[in-house]
Amino acid sequence: MENPDDMVYTQARNRLYSCSSSQGLDVSGANSFEKLQRTLSMELATESCTKECDHAQDRTVPNGDSEENFALAANDADSRKEILYNWSGIKCIGRRSQILHPKTDVEVSNLIKRAKSKVHIVGSALSYEKIMTVPLDDAEARLLSLDQFTGLISVTETTVTFGGGTPINDLVSTLSKMDRMLGCSLGVIGIQTIAGAISTGTHGQGLFQSDFASMVQRLKVVLPDGTISTVTPSSELPLGAIITSMGTLAVILEVEVLTEPRRVFHCKKLAIPYEDFLESYDEWNRQFEHVKVWWFPETDLCQVWLVEEASAELSKEFLSSDRTVPVKVSGESDEMNHTVDKYLQAMSDDTKAATTSDQPQFRTVRRFADAADLVGYHEQILCKGIPVPQINCEIAIPLNRFQEATKALHEWAAVQPGRIHYPFIYRATGKSAAWLSPAASGPVVWIGFLVYVAEDGSVRSDGMETMKQLQIILEKFNGLPHWGKHYHPDVFHFGEHIEKFSEFLQLRRRLDPSNKFLSNYLEKIFI
């Protein structure tokens, strides 16, 4: 008979799925989704259905990967505590008693000065949770939330300054009222905070720009000794080191970023065979402002998005609409529909849900069917991701190694059919200003892949092994991971492929000799 506490937990998780997929809730918006997540987290705590995670780092889950602690794998009901989970409600980050919500710069400074143990930052909790997790048995460890550091602070002709805890969606909305847009391509998820986005190297797509971090002009930060400091391109503290440092060098309170006049974009959607993708990808990236490709290895079809500034005629058509959604400027194509059906069936088998399910992971795949060209604002086209519980990896390789790396993945997929729930995602970006970015030395292509998590918190039995296999393959082509997503540190050679890695290590030791800001997970990389 099912444990009543487990039933409560499952019911709460189901509400997360059903609410986020209902027509009345746009999960790409920050306020509604975060409110939902907070509400469910409260339910999990107050109804005593949070799972005990005291030995998170050591627990072995059913798939045999001891590194992946799924909350739902825990079964010690007697020791369940009030736990703070990541955004999906599956992975634990710390105890609620460990989280603090300072309201001023001075409060943050004093908290850090007086800290007797680890201090980590939690934003929207979208990143790989081990980056921020504090030891659950350490009563002195602290998680700092920047939810009081939000909103617009100042404006210049070319820049805006926001609180570090401001969600990207809110930032974009504020800029739209000024008829401006960010000076880089957006990522797919808008509920992440601006400080979190730059700290983890979050990026969009397009060779003519780079990542969120590269548009930063100034930061206000608190250092590990409690010093409040301003960091600019000319300051003693190197901006390039601070911008993408996963919270290991500083707590980011304010971010000043470049903006530009708002533009209207035209997105052409094509269904292309794998061979044509392999041949044309580099050319597309040099011709179009933003290029995004999803390669479905089960059918060797690709959906290609070629995005550029819309013509005067198409812009006029969009601007004469109510502008709330993109305008379709072509008929719908069913060329991808068979491929979509094939992936939906496989995902249904693995996640224990019907192919007709309206759960968000099914909607993400279903959106590839009946494709139509669009005209609209940048965020309406390229920042429409649906947050879905998943194991998500993304590896960057030098752009000039794109073909050989993709051929290696093709060989793997031919003998490992059905191992991933979603197509491989390709997004190229230009050189980054961040020391630790995989793009610090020049253009890269980011290759993403994932497996979805079922409602009961499980992953298909070979899911974690698949993620590691693909990382090993891409590392051979000088691959480096996205800092905010899942990866195995032992697979990668950071010192060999990141030019300023040693300088970063020296700076980190100087600023934080006691490793106050360094999580146990990141110690494997930076010590």
C-alpha positions in Angstrom: 0.0 0.0 0.0 1.4 3.4 -0.9 2.7 5.5 2.0 0.3 8.5 2.6 3.2 10.9 2.7 4.4 9.6 -0.7 0.9 10.1 -2.0 0.9 13.7 -0.8 4.3 14.3 -2.5 3.1 12.8 -5.8 -0.1 14.9 -5.7 2.0 18.0 -5.2 4.3 17.1 -8.1 1.3 16.4 -10.3 0.0 19.9 -9.5 3.3 21.3 -10.6 2.9 19.5 -13.9 -0.8 20.1 -14.4 -0.7 23.8 -13.4 2.4 24.6 -15.5 0.7 23.0 -18.5 -2.7 24.6 -18.1 -3.8 27.2 -20.5 -4.2 29.7 -17.7 -0.6 29.7 -16.7 2.3 30.9 -19.0 5.2 29.1 -17.5 7.6 31.2 -19.5 6.6 34.1 -17.2 8.5 34.6 -14.0 5.9 35.7 -11.5 3.3 33.0 -12.2 5.8 30.1 -12.4 7.8 31.2 -9.3 4.6 31.7 -7.4 3.5 28.2 -8.3 6.9 26.7 -7.4 7.0 28.5 -4.0 3.4 27.4 -3.3 4.2 23.8 -4.0 7.4 24.0 -2.0 5.4 25.3 1.0 3.0 22.4 0.5 5.8 19.9 0.5 7.2 21.3 3.7 4.0 21.9 5.6 2.4 18.6 4.6 5.6 16.7 5.7 6.1 15.2 2.3 9.6 16.5 1.6 12.0 13.6 1.3 15.0 13.3 3.6 18.2 14.4 1.9 20.7 14.5 4.8 23.1 12.2 2.9 22.4 13.6 -0.6 26.0 13.3 -1.8 26.3 9.6 -0.9 22.9 8.2 -1.8 22.8 5.7 -4.7 19.6 5.9 -6.9 18.0 3.1 -8.9 20.0 3.9 -12.0 23.2 3.3 -10.1 24.6 6.8 -10.4 25.6 7.8 -6.9 26.2 11.4 -8.0 22.5 11.9 -8.8 20.4 12.2 -5.6 16.7 12.3 -6.6 14.6 13.4 -3.6 12.0 10.8 -4.5 14.6 8.0 -4.1 14.7 8.7 -0.4 12.5 6.5 1.8 13.4 7.4 5.4 10.0 9.0 6.4 11.1 9.5 10.0 13.9 11.9 9.2 12.1 14.1 6.6 12.9 17.7 7.2 11.9 21.0 5.8 13.9 21.1 2.6 14.5 23.7 -0.1 14.3 22.0 -3.5 15.4 23.2 -6.9 12.8 24.7 -9.2 11.4 21.4 -10.3 10.8 20.1 -6.8 13.0 17.1 -7.3 16.5 17.9 -6.1 17.3 19.3 -2.6 19.6 22.3 -2.2 19.5 23.0 1.5 17.2 23.4 4.5 14.8 26.3 4.6 16.4 27.2 8.0 19.6 27.8 6.1 18.3 30.4 3.6 18.5 34.2 4.2 16.8 37.1 2.4 19.0 40.2 3.0 17.5 43.5 1.9 20.5 45.8 1.6 24.1 45.8 0.4 25.2 46.3 4.0 23.2 43.3 5.2 24.8 41.1 2.6 28.2 42.3 3.5 27.7 41.7 7.3 26.2 38.3 6.7 29.3 37.3 4.7 31.7 38.8 7.1 30.2 36.9 10.0 29.7 33.6 8.2 31.3 30.7 10.0 30.9 28.2 7.2 29.8 28.0 3.5 27.9 30.8 1.8 26.2 30.1 -1.5 23.7 32.0 -3.7 20.3 30.7 -4.8 18.3 32.5 -7.5 15.6 30.7 -9.4 17.3 27.4 -8.6 17.4 26.4 -12.3 21.1 25.6 -12.4 22.6 22.2 -11.6 21.8 22.1 -7.9 25.3 20.9 -6.8 26.7 24.3 -7.7 24.7 25.9 -4.9 24.0 23.0 -2.5 25.1 23.6 1.1 25.8 20.7 3.5 22.4 19.9 5.1 24.0 18.9 8.4 26.0 22.2 8.7 23.9 24.5 10.9 26.2 27.4 10.1 26.1 27.1 6.3 24.0 29.7 4.5 22.1 30.2 1.3 21.6 33.8 0.3 18.6 34.7 -1.8 18.7 37.9 -3.8 14.9 38.1 -4.2 15.1 41.6 -2.5 17.5 42.8 -5.2 15.2 43.2 -8.2 14.0 45.8 -10.6 15.4 48.7 -12.6 17.9 50.9 -10.8 19.2 53.3 -13.5 19.3 54.1 -17.2 21.7 55.6 -19.7 21.5 56.1 -23.4 23.0 52.7 -24.1 22.8 50.7 -20.8 20.4 49.8 -18.0 21.2 48.6 -14.4 19.1 46.0 -12.6 19.2 44.3 -9.3 21.0 41.0 -9.6 17.9 39.0 -8.6 15.8 40.3 -11.4 14.3 37.6 -13.6 15.2 37.9 -17.3 11.5 38.0 -18.2 11.0 41.1 -16.0 14.1 42.7 -17.4 12.9 42.1 -21.0 9.5 43.4 -20.1 10.9 46.6 -18.6 13.1 47.2 -21.7 10.2 46.7 -24.0 8.4 49.7 -22.5 11.5 51.7 -23.4 11.5 50.3 -26.9 14.8 48.6 -26.2 16.2 45.1 -26.1 19.2 43.4 -24.6 22.5 43.6 -26.5 22.7 39.8 -26.8 20.5 36.9 -27.9 18.3 35.6 -25.1 18.4 32.0 -23.8 15.3 29.9 -23.9 14.2 30.2 -20.3 13.2 33.6 -18.9 12.6 32.8 -15.2 16.3 32.7 -14.5 17.8 35.8 -12.8 20.2 38.2 -14.6 23.0 37.5 -12.0 22.5 33.7 -12.4 22.5 34.0 -16.2 25.8 35.8 -16.4 27.4 33.8 -13.5 26.8 30.4 -15.3 27.7 31.6 -18.8 24.1 31.4 -20.1 23.8 32.2 -23.8 21.5 32.3 -26.8 22.6 31.8 -30.4 24.4 33.8 -33.1 28.0 34.3 -34.1 27.6 38.1 -34.2 27.2 38.1 -30.4 28.2 35.9 -27.4 26.7 35.3 -24.0 24.8 37.3 -21.3 28.1 37.9 -19.5 29.7 39.6 -22.5 27.2 42.5 -22.4 28.0 43.4 -18.8 29.5 46.9 -18.3 29.5 47.1 -14.5 28.8 45.0 -11.5 28.3 45.9 -7.8 29.4 42.9 -5.8 30.2 41.7 -2.3 33.5 39.8 -2.0 34.2 36.9 0.3 35.7 39.2 3.0 32.5 41.3 2.9 33.9 44.2 0.9 31.4 45.9 -1.3 33.1 46.7 -4.6 32.3 48.0 -8.1 33.8 46.0 -11.0 34.3 47.5 -14.5 36.5 46.9 -17.5 39.1 49.2 -15.9 38.9 48.2 -12.3 41.6 46.4 -10.4 39.3 43.3 -10.0 39.1 41.9 -13.6 35.5 42.0 -14.9 36.2 39.0 -17.2 36.9 36.8 -14.2 33.9 37.9 -12.1 31.1 37.8 -14.7 31.1 34.0 -15.1 32.4 32.5 -11.8 29.4 30.6 -10.5 29.3 32.6 -7.3 32.8 31.5 -6.3 34.3 35.1 -6.4 31.5 37.4 -5.4 27.8 37.9 -4.7 26.4 40.0 -7.6 24.0 42.7 -6.3 23.7 45.0 -9.4 24.3 44.4 -13.1 24.7 47.1 -15.8 24.2 45.7 -19.3 24.3 47.0 -22.9 21.0 47.6 -24.7 20.0 48.5 -28.2 16.9 49.7 -30.0 14.1 47.1 -30.2 13.8 45.3 -33.5 11.4 42.9 -35.2 12.7 39.5 -36.4 11.7 37.0 -39.0 12.1 33.3 -38.2 12.2 30.9 -41.2 11.6 27.3 -40.2 13.0 24.5 -42.4 12.9 20.7 -42.3 16.4 19.6 -43.4 18.0 16.2 -43.8 21.0 15.5 -41.5 23.5 15.6 -44.4 22.4 19.1 -45.5 22.6 20.3 -41.9 26.2 19.0 -41.7 27.1 20.8 -45.0 25.4 24.1 -44.4 25.5 24.9 -40.7 28.6 27.0 -40.8 27.3 29.0 -43.8 23.9 29.6 -42.1 25.7 31.0 -39.0 27.7 33.5 -41.1 24.6 34.6 -43.1 21.9 34.9 -40.4 21.9 36.8 -37.1 20.6 33.8 -35.1 20.6 30.2 -36.0 19.1 27.3 -34.1 19.0 23.6 -35.1 17.4 20.6 -33.6 18.7 17.3 -35.0 16.5 14.2 -34.4 18.8 11.2 -34.8 16.0 8.7 -34.8 14.9 10.0 -38.3 17.9 12.1 -39.2 15.7 15.1 -39.8 16.5 18.5 -38.5 14.3 21.5 -37.8 16.3 24.7 -38.6 15.4 28.2 -37.5 17.1 31.0 -39.5 16.4 34.3 -37.7 17.2 37.8 -39.1 15.8 41.3 -38.8 12.5 41.4 -40.6 12.0 43.3 -43.8 10.1 46.6 -43.7 7.1 44.9 -45.1 7.0 42.1 -42.6 7.8 44.5 -39.7 4.8 46.6 -40.7 2.6 43.5 -40.7 3.6 42.6 -37.2 3.6 46.2 -35.8 0.0 46.6 -37.1 -1.1 43.6 -35.0 -1.6 43.7 -31.3 2.1 42.6 -30.9 1.3 40.2 -28.1 2.3 37.1 -30.1 4.4 36.5 -33.2 2.5 36.7 -36.6 2.6 33.6 -38.8 3.8 34.5 -42.3 3.7 31.1 -44.0 1.5 28.0 -44.1 2.0 25.2 -41.7 4.4 22.4 -42.7 3.8 18.8 -41.6 7.3 17.6 -42.7 8.4 17.0 -39.0 5.1 15.4 -37.8 6.2 11.8 -38.3 9.4 12.5 -36.4 7.5 14.2 -33.6 5.1 11.2 -33.2 8.0 8.9 -33.0 9.7 10.8 -30.2 6.4 11.3 -28.3 5.9 7.5 -28.3 9.4 6.9 -27.0 9.0 9.5 -24.3 5.7 8.1 -23.3 7.2 4.7 -22.7 10.0 6.2 -20.5 8.0 8.8 -18.5 4.9 6.7 -17.9 2.5 9.2 -19.5 0.3 9.0 -22.6 1.5 10.5 -25.8 -1.5 12.8 -25.7 -0.4 14.2 -22.3 -0.4 17.9 -21.9 2.6 17.7 -19.5 5.2 20.3 -20.4 7.8 17.8 -21.7 5.3 16.5 -24.3 4.4 20.1 -25.3 8.1 20.9 -25.9 8.3 18.1 -28.5 4.9 18.6 -30.0 5.8 22.2 -30.9 8.0 21.0 -33.7 5.0 19.7 -35.6 3.0 21.9 -38.1 5.8 24.5 -38.2 5.2 28.0 -39.6 7.5 31.0 -40.2 7.1 33.7 -37.7 7.6 37.5 -37.3 7.8 39.1 -33.9 10.0 40.4 -31.2 13.2 38.6 -30.2 11.9 37.2 -26.9 8.6 36.1 -28.5 10.6 33.8 -30.9 13.7 32.8 -29.0 12.8 32.9 -25.3 9.8 30.6 -25.2 11.2 27.6 -23.5 9.0 25.5 -21.1 10.7 24.6 -17.8 10.5 20.8 -17.6 12.1 18.5 -15.0 15.0 17.0 -16.9 18.7 16.1 -16.9 20.1 18.7 -19.2 23.7 18.8 -20.5 25.3 21.2 -23.0 28.8 21.0 -24.3 30.7 23.6 -26.3 33.2 22.7 -28.9 35.2 25.0 -31.2 33.1 25.8 -34.2 35.7 24.6 -36.6 35.3 21.1 -35.1 31.5 21.0 -35.6 31.4 18.5 -38.4 33.7 15.9 -36.9 32.0 16.1 -33.5 28.6 15.7 -35.1 29.7 12.8 -37.1 30.9 11.1 -33.9 27.5 11.7 -32.3 25.8 10.3 -35.4 27.9 7.1 -35.1 26.9 6.8 -31.4 23.2 7.3 -32.2 23.3 4.7 -34.9 24.2 2.0 -32.3 22.3 3.6 -29.3 18.8 4.2 -30.7 16.2 5.8 -28.5 18.6 6.9 -25.7 17.5 10.6 -25.5 14.1 12.1 -25.3 14.8 15.2 -27.2 16.8 16.1 -30.3 20.3 17.4 -30.1 20.2 21.2 -30.0 22.9 23.3 -31.8 23.5 26.9 -31.0 26.7 28.8 -32.1 28.0 31.9 -30.3 30.9 34.3 -30.9 33.9 34.9 -28.6 33.1 35.6 -25.0 34.6 38.2 -22.6 34.4 35.8 -19.7 37.6 34.1 -18.6 35.9 30.8 -17.9 33.7 30.7 -20.9 34.3 27.8 -23.4 34.0 30.6 -26.0 36.8 32.7 -24.4 39.2 31.8 -27.2 36.8 32.1 -30.1 33.5 30.9 -31.6 31.9 27.7 -30.4 28.9 25.6 -31.1 26.9 24.5 -28.0 25.5 21.0 -28.4 22.7 20.3 -25.9 21.0 17.0 -25.1 18.7 15.7 -22.3 16.5 13.1 -20.8 13.3 14.0 -19.1 12.4 13.1 -15.5 9.1 11.2 -15.0 6.5 12.4 -12.6 7.7 10.0 -9.9 11.2 11.5 -10.1 12.8 8.6 -12.0 14.9 8.6 -15.1 15.2 5.8 -17.6 17.7 3.2 -16.4 20.4 4.2 -18.9 19.7 7.9 -18.7 22.6 9.0 -16.6 25.0 6.7 -18.4 23.9 8.2 -21.7 24.6 11.7 -20.4 28.1 10.7 -19.4 28.8 8.9 -22.7 27.9 11.9 -24.7 30.1 14.2 -22.6 33.0 11.8 -23.1 32.5 11.8 -26.9 32.4 15.6 -27.1 35.4 16.2 -24.8 37.5 14.5 -27.4 36.9 17.6 -29.6 38.1 20.0 -26.9 34.6 20.1 -25.5 33.8 22.1 -22.3 30.5 22.1 -20.4 28.0 24.8 -19.7 28.7 25.7 -16.1 25.1 25.8 -15.0 24.0 22.4 -16.4 24.7 18.8 -15.5 28.3 17.6 -16.2 30.9 15.2 -14.9 34.0 17.3 -13.8 36.3 14.3 -14.2 35.6 14.1 -17.9 36.9 17.5 -18.9 40.3 19.2 -19.0 39.6 22.7 -18.0 43.2 23.8 -17.5 44.2 22.6 -21.0 41.4 24.4 -22.9 40.7 27.5 -20.9 43.5 30.0 -21.4 43.1 31.9 -18.2 42.1 29.0 -16.0 45.3 29.2 -13.9 44.9 33.0 -13.5 41.3 32.4 -12.3 42.5 29.8 -9.7 45.1 32.2 -8.4 42.5 35.0 -8.1 40.0 32.8 -6.4 42.5 31.7 -3.8 43.5 35.3 -3.1 39.9 36.5 -2.7 38.5 33.4 -0.8 41.4 31.7 0.9 39.0 29.9 3.3 36.8 28.6 0.4 33.7 30.2 1.9 32.0 30.6 -1.5 33.1 27.3 -2.9 30.6 24.4 -2.9 31.8 20.9 -2.3 31.0 20.1 -5.9 33.1 23.0 -7.3 36.0 22.1 -5.1 36.7 19.3 -7.5 37.4 21.8 -10.2 38.8 24.9 -8.5 41.1 23.4 -5.8 
